[in-house]
Amino acid sequence: MADGPDIARIATLIGDPARARMLTALMAGHALTASELAVEAGITRQTASGHIARLREGGLVSTARQGRHHYIRLSGSDVAETLEALMEIVDRRGPTRTRPGPKEPEMRHARICYDHLAGALGVQLHDRLIEIGHLTADLTPTPPGLTAFDALGIDIPALQRARRPLCRACLDWSERRTHLAGGLGAALFTAFEDRAWIRRVSGTRIVEIRNPAALYEWLL
């Protein structure tokens, strides 16, 4: 048997329908309880607990206790980016199950992918940052970019010292192009949210643009 990453084990964990629904629910970036994940997956809490244990052992989720509850979240942005890439493959092959109609256009326009902006708006942000010279084609901040990010309160040197990559290209499942992930992608989402330029729709991954004039002015 050849040595290498155990892809089959991770694929098996993600491939179970109930676990896939639980992981998708966690892509909104919020920690959820076992009971909440059970509702998302349409299974009992006891069954959900077993799935959570397997996902934790596989390194896909982490748990933390607070008071009487254990909260579950994705173990990192790399897990969310992997799930997003898998969704792109599924979307390319065509839907295999019915999707909710009204939310579909909104999800495709702007949504959160764990902690960064995705959808058409996320791809537009990625492309525009390169077009106006804030990032190079390989996603390295330029001097004008450093100034622009600093104006938003984003400390690029601090992000560069973190273990997480500063910038990563994350394949967008609905646009089939890349949006900006990594430390900078997360910092930009937080900066936009703190300024009320965008807002997460409660209970969903949908992101609404609250102040398009301010957002697009910053991107000029």
C-alpha positions in Angstrom: 0.0 0.0 0.0 1.4 3.4 -1.0 2.1 6.0 1.7 0.3 9.3 1.6 -2.7 11.3 2.9 -5.7 9.2 3.9 -8.1 10.9 1.5 -10.6 8.0 1.6 -11.1 8.4 5.4 -11.9 12.1 5.1 -14.0 11.5 2.0 -16.0 8.9 4.0 -16.6 11.4 6.8 -17.8 14.1 4.5 -19.7 11.8 2.3 -22.3 10.7 4.8 -25.5 12.8 4.1 -26.2 13.7 7.8 -22.5 14.7 8.4 -22.5 16.7 5.2 -25.5 18.7 6.3 -23.9 19.3 9.7 -20.7 20.5 8.1 -22.6 22.8 5.7 -24.5 24.3 8.6 -21.1 25.1 10.3 -19.9 26.9 7.2 -21.7 30.0 8.5 -18.9 30.4 11.0 -21.0 30.1 14.1 -20.5 27.4 16.7 -23.6 25.2 17.2 -24.7 22.7 19.8 -25.3 19.0 19.1 -29.1 19.6 19.3 -28.9 22.4 16.8 -26.8 20.2 14.4 -29.3 17.4 14.9 -32.1 19.6 13.7 -30.0 20.7 10.7 -29.3 17.1 9.7 -32.8 15.8 10.5 -31.6 13.2 12.9 -31.8 12.5 16.7 -29.5 14.2 19.1 -28.0 10.9 20.1 -27.2 10.1 16.4 -25.8 13.6 16.0 -23.4 13.1 18.9 -22.0 10.0 17.3 -21.4 11.8 14.0 -19.8 14.8 15.9 -17.4 12.4 17.6 -16.3 10.9 14.2 -15.9 14.4 12.7 -13.8 15.5 15.7 -11.6 12.4 15.4 -11.1 13.1 11.8 -10.0 16.7 12.5 -12.9 18.3 10.7 -14.6 19.9 13.8 -13.5 21.1 17.2 -15.6 21.3 20.4 -15.6 23.6 23.4 -17.6 23.5 26.6 -19.3 26.6 27.8 -21.6 26.2 30.8 -23.9 23.2 30.3 -23.4 23.0 26.5 -20.7 21.8 24.2 -20.3 23.9 21.1 -19.1 22.6 17.8 -17.4 24.5 15.0 -15.3 23.7 11.9 -11.7 23.1 13.0 -10.4 25.8 10.6 -10.9 27.8 7.4 -9.1 25.1 5.4 -12.1 22.7 6.1 -14.5 25.4 4.9 -12.5 26.0 1.8 -12.4 22.2 1.0 -16.2 22.0 1.4 -16.7 25.1 -0.8 -14.5 23.4 -3.5 -16.6 20.2 -3.2 -19.8 22.2 -3.6 -18.4 23.7 -6.8 -17.9 20.1 -8.2 -21.5 19.2 -7.2 -22.9 22.4 -8.7 -21.1 21.7 -11.9 -22.6 18.3 -12.2 -26.1 19.6 -11.5 -28.2 19.5 -8.3 -29.0 16.1 -7.0 -31.6 17.3 -4.5 -34.1 20.1 -4.3 -32.7 23.4 -3.2 -34.6 26.2 -1.5 -35.8 28.5 -4.3 -36.1 32.0 -2.8 -32.7 31.9 -1.1 -30.8 30.6 -4.1 -30.1 33.9 -5.9 -29.2 35.6 -2.5 -26.8 32.7 -1.7 -25.1 33.0 -5.1 -24.8 36.8 -4.8 -23.2 37.1 -1.4 -22.6 34.6 1.4 -20.1 33.9 4.2 -17.7 31.0 3.6 -16.7 30.3 7.3 -15.2 33.8 7.9 -14.8 35.4 4.5 -16.9 36.8 1.7 -18.1 34.4 -1.0 -20.5 34.4 -4.0 -20.5 36.9 -6.8 -19.6 39.7 -4.4 -16.7 37.8 -3.0 -15.3 37.1 -6.5 -15.8 40.7 -7.4 -13.8 41.8 -4.3 -11.0 39.4 -5.2 -10.8 40.6 -8.8 -11.2 44.3 -7.9 -8.4 44.2 -5.3 -6.1 42.9 -8.0 -7.4 45.3 -10.7 -6.8 48.5 -8.6 -3.4 47.3 -7.5 -4.0 46.5 -3.8 -3.0 42.9 -4.4 -0.7 41.4 -7.0 -1.9 38.5 -9.2 -0.4 36.1 -6.7 -2.3 37.8 -3.9 0.6 39.7 -2.3 -0.3 43.1 -0.8 1.2 46.1 -2.5 2.3 49.4 -0.9 -1.0 51.1 -1.9 -2.8 48.0 -0.7 -1.1 48.2 2.7 -2.3 51.8 3.0 -5.8 50.9 2.1 -6.0 48.0 4.4 -4.5 50.0 7.3 -7.3 52.6 6.7 -9.7 49.8 7.6 -7.8 49.0 10.7 -6.3 45.8 9.3 -2.8 45.1 10.6 -1.1 43.3 7.8 2.2 42.6 9.6 0.2 41.0 12.5 -1.7 38.8 10.0 1.6 37.8 8.4 3.0 36.7 11.7 -0.1 34.4 12.3 0.1 30.7 11.4 -2.8 31.2 8.9 -1.9 32.2 5.4 -2.4 35.9 4.7 -4.1 35.4 1.4 -5.6 32.3 -0.2 -7.6 31.7 -3.4 -10.7 29.8 -2.4 -12.7 28.2 -5.3 -16.2 29.6 -5.3 -18.9 26.9 -5.9 -21.5 29.2 -7.4 -19.2 31.4 -9.5 -16.6 28.7 -10.4 -13.9 31.3 -9.9 -11.9 32.2 -6.9 -12.7 34.5 -4.0 -10.3 35.8 -1.3 -9.8 33.6 1.8 -7.0 33.6 4.4 -6.3 36.1 7.2 -6.9 39.1 4.9 -10.2 37.7 3.6 -11.4 37.3 7.1 -10.2 40.7 8.2 -11.9 42.4 5.3 -15.2 40.7 6.1 -14.9 41.8 9.8 -14.0 45.4 8.7 -17.0 45.6 6.3 -19.3 44.1 9.0 -18.1 46.4 11.7 -18.8 49.4 9.5 -22.3 48.1 8.7 -21.4 47.9 5.0 -22.6 44.3 5.0 -24.7 42.2 7.4 -25.2 38.5 7.9 -28.8 37.3 7.7 -29.5 35.5 10.9 -29.7 31.8 10.7 -28.3 31.6 7.2 -25.1 32.1 5.3 -26.6 34.9 3.2 -24.8 38.3 3.4 -26.7 41.5 2.6 -25.1 44.7 1.4 -26.2 47.5 3.8 -24.2 50.4 2.5 -23.2 49.7 -1.2 -22.0 53.3 -1.7 -19.4 53.1 1.0 -18.3 49.6 0.0 -17.9 50.4 -3.7 -16.3 53.8 -2.9 -13.6 51.9 -1.0 -13.0 49.7 -4.0 -12.6 52.6 -6.5 
